[in-house]
Amino acid sequence: MTDQHVSVPADDLWSAVDALWTWLDGHRTHEGREGVLLRILKLQEETGEVAQAVIGATGQNPRKGTTHTWDDVQAELCDVAITALVALRTLTPQAREVFTRHLSGVLQRSPGTGGGAGRQA
């Protein structure tokens, strides 16, 4: 198998999400509901990597010491965000609209954003 470079403008998040989804969909090993569930479970794996990086950046494992940097934590958080958006795209072709609508709702109920009365998201 050869790797193909996907060129997407850095400022076009949703084109990048669609490109990743298309590539992953073309290389899936599980179909249907099982494939969707596994795509969503990938998010849990990525969040575990964030936790591992935080533990490594703070040296909280005395056996290992400091094994990561805060740049590693940032990279892992980016992986979580990408994985979540690709999972959302897996659930619906209207991922952009679903996300935008949800974000608008969160902003409306969040204090300090011009819309909220203080309810939690």
Backbone hydrogen bonds, N-H to C=O, Kabsch-Sander energy under -0.5 kcal/mol:
donor,donor_aa,acceptor,acceptor_aa,energy
7,S,5,H,-0.6
8,V,6,V,-0.7
12,D,9,P,-2.0
13,L,11,D,-0.8
16,A,12,D,-1.9
17,V,13,L,-2.5
18,D,14,W,-2.4
19,A,15,S,-2.3
20,L,16,A,-2.6
21,W,17,V,-2.8
22,T,18,D,-2.7
23,W,19,A,-2.3
24,L,20,L,-2.9
25,D,21,W,-3.0
26,G,22,T,-1.8
27,H,23,W,-0.7
27,H,24,L,-0.9
28,R,25,D,-0.9
34,E,31,E,-0.6
35,G,31,E,-1.5
36,V,32,G,-1.9
37,L,33,R,-2.8
38,L,34,E,-2.4
39,R,35,G,-2.0
40,I,36,V,-2.1
41,L,37,L,-2.5
42,K,38,L,-1.3
43,L,40,I,-1.3
44,Q,40,I,-0.6
44,Q,41,L,-0.7
45,E,41,L,-1.4
46,E,42,K,-2.1
47,T,43,L,-2.3
48,G,44,Q,-1.9
49,E,45,E,-1.5
50,V,46,E,-1.5
51,A,47,T,-2.1
52,Q,48,G,-2.5
53,A,49,E,-2.2
54,V,50,V,-2.6
55,I,51,A,-2.7
56,G,52,Q,-2.4
57,A,53,A,-2.6
58,T,54,V,-1.9
59,G,55,I,-0.6
60,Q,55,I,-2.0
64,K,61,N,-0.9
65,G,61,N,-3.2
67,T,56,G,-1.3
67,T,65,G,-0.7
68,H,56,G,-1.0
73,V,69,T,-1.5
74,Q,70,W,-2.3
75,A,71,D,-2.4
76,E,72,D,-2.4
77,L,73,V,-2.5
78,C,74,Q,-2.2
79,D,75,A,-2.0
80,V,76,E,-2.0
81,A,77,L,-2.3
82,I,78,C,-2.7
83,T,79,D,-2.7
84,A,80,V,-2.5
85,L,81,A,-2.2
86,V,82,I,-2.5
87,A,83,T,-2.3
88,L,84,A,-2.4
89,R,85,L,-2.3
90,T,86,V,-1.8
91,L,87,A,-1.5
92,T,88,L,-1.8
95,A,92,T,-0.9
98,V,94,Q,-2.6
99,F,95,A,-3.0
100,T,96,R,-2.6
101,R,97,E,-2.6
102,H,98,V,-2.3
103,L,99,F,-3.1
104,S,100,T,-2.3
105,G,101,R,-1.8
106,V,102,H,-2.3
107,L,103,L,-2.7
108,Q,104,S,-2.3
109,R,105,G,-1.5
110,S,107,L,-1.0
113,T,110,S,-1.3
115,G,110,S,-0.7
116,G,110,S,-1.3
